[in-house]
Amino acid sequence: MSRKTTTTVFTALAIAAALGIGAYVYQGTGQAAAPESRFVLLDGSTQTTADMKGKVTLVNFWATSCTTCVAEMPEIVKTYDKYKDRGYDTMAVAMHYDPPSYVVNFAQSRKLPFKVAIDNTGQIAKDWGDIQLTPTTFVVDKQGQVVKRYVGAPNFDELHKLIDKLLAET
């Protein structure tokens, strides 16, 4: 991203945040491969970005202290439930500053049905574009390409249309 584009994106984010506007959507001028990352899940198992290939995957950076993140989580669960049997997956990545016990409690008390990882070191957030704002959500296609990035809660009707389209692709 050029310096001018970066400045424009950050200005738009600041304005959107100040006005309480929902998501800011940035879609670059082409797809890029999802960054190589190693996710440590709450059960201690690991998954890598390479493991996502063959599925459409939602990668959601969030925090228990983020009110928008907490508010959007039921919609993320509904989306997962709607598409999970069709080759769709979700990876919820808790930010490095989120206490692990809070993340575990949140995931258990809300019975999150998808993978939840904790980014203890902040490296995953750095790998995915130095994520600072939550929620930040990526849609990754079956080939491992990032096709959409949302900062803030996505419009879930539009997200579902995108998922339908990506799942239909071979």
Secondary structure, DSSP 8 states (H G I E B T S, - for coil): --HHHHHHHHHHHHHHHHHT---EEE--SS-EE----EEEBTTS-EEEGGGGTTSEEEEEEE-TT-HHHHHHHHHHHHHHHHHGGGTEEEEEEE-TTS-HHHHHHHHHHTT--SEEEE-TTSHHHHHTT---SSSEEEEE-TTSEEEEEEES---HHHHHHHHHHHHH--
